[in-house]
Amino acid sequence: MEYARNFMEYLNQKRNIPFEVHAFSSAEMFLEFAKNNETEILLISDKAMKEEIRRYPIRQIIILSEGVHSPVLDQYPAVYKYQSSEKVIREVMACYGVENGVDTSPALLPKKEMRIIGIYSPVGRTQKTSFALTMGQILAKERAVLYLNMESYSGFERLLECSYDRGMSDILYYARQENQGIIYKLGGMVQSMQNLDYLPPAASPMDIQTAKYEEWKWLFQEIEKNSSYEVLILDLGDGVADLYQILDFCNEIYVPTRNDVISAAKMEQFENLLRRWDCQSVLDKMRKIHVPFHTANRTGKAYFEELVWSELGDYVRQILRDGRRGEET
């Protein structure tokens, strides 16, 4: 029961789980609940599994295994119990995505309209990604936020001291096919850091460069319709095809820049091109910012933590406060 309590405590901190979650201390309590309630996913200990449970119309049963379980249960996918709650959830969502091709879940929770924030700069070395990650973490203290890095080279594996098996490259493949189970596949890949969810970036720049606007748009709409995310942050690079269309799809756009002559010239060219291509709506959404310089002395989790409590973190908090005041007036 202690495991279930700790697991529920973790789930209660997450805002992106697209299901209403219940915990039960016994199989009998679950069976009583199941008499009057539909169950989309049942994550159950191998020791608690009963014949009566199999007879219920549960869309997906997943075994919470301690390593070895009865061969009778081999018909169900299993996740290993003794790993982090984050990994358990990721594997559960991955299992669900594989087994269920169509997203018609009656258990999905209602959600607010998703806000899409684009962060892009035609100017180099503006600390664009540090700004995006800082904003994501601060917003994630109150809302469910997903960060997507759409740069050709993110450097995340070195920066965060980890390696990824799947990520943006796989999601773009599913988006190309308009795979209806993409939200559950996404849930099986998403990582978390300081409450901020992020999808591991593309393995190859070609995956970003060849993705079409229609594929991105379909992906964003699926995330909005079928996930619990309230904010989607797009960290955009020059390798993105149809960049201006994607910027126009955003609700708001932050454009970090610098004060030197070359940066000003690049920004002017960018704005002139937007006018020439009749992208006034992008110009209207843009907010040019001068991000305070931040030196990343550490990597991994420590890098994320120091962003929020740095001068950059204070700067982002002020921007968000100003934005809220603007919405109120």
BELKA-V136108 format. One line per field, one symbol per residue. ss: DSSP state (A for helix, B for strand, O for the rest). phi: phi as a letter, one per 20 degrees, with the letter a starting at -180 (. if undefined). psi: psi as a letter, one per 40 degrees, with the letter a starting at -180 (. if undefined). A space follows every 50 residues. Layout:
ss=???
phi=???
psi=???
This chain:
ss=OAAAAAAAAAAAAOOOOOBOOOOOOOAAAAAAAAOOOOOOBBBBBOOOOO AAAAOOOOOBBBBBBOOOOOAAAAAOBBBBOOOOAAAAAAAAAAAAAAAO OOOOOOOBOOOOOOBBBBBOOOOOOOOAAAAAAAAAAAAOOOOOBBBBBB OOOOOAAAAOOOOOOOOAAAAAAAAAAOOOOAAAAAAOOOBBBOOBBBBO OOOOAAAAAOOOAAAAAAAAAAAAAAOOOOBBBBBBOOOOOOAAAAAAAO OBBBBBOOOOAAAAAAAAAAAAAAAAOOOAAAAAABBBBOOOOOOOOOOO AAAAAAAAOOAAAAAAAAAAAAAAAAAAO
phi=.fgfffffffffeeddfecedcdcebfffffffffccfcecddcfffefc fffffffefbdceeeepccggfeffdfccffebfggfgffffffgffffc fdecffefefbefeeddecbbfeeldmgfffffffgfffffccecddded efcemffffdlbccebrggfffffffelffeffffffedfdcblmeebeg fffcfffffefegfffgffffffffdcdfdcdddeedfffflgfffffff fbcdcfbcefffffffffffffffffeldfffgfefcfcdfffceeeccm gfffffffdegfffffgfffffffffffe
psi=ddddddddddddeheehfihhiiheidddddddedehihdhhhiiddehi ddddeighdhhhhgiedhihddeeeiiiihdgiidddddddddddddddh dhgfheehiiiihhhhhhhihehifefddddddddddddedeihhhhhhf idhdeddddefiihdibdddddddddefheeddddddedhiihfehiihh iididddddehidddddddddddddeiehdhhhhgiieehifddddddei dihhghiieiddddddddddddddddeffdddddeihhihhihhhheiia ddddddddeidddddddddddddddddd.
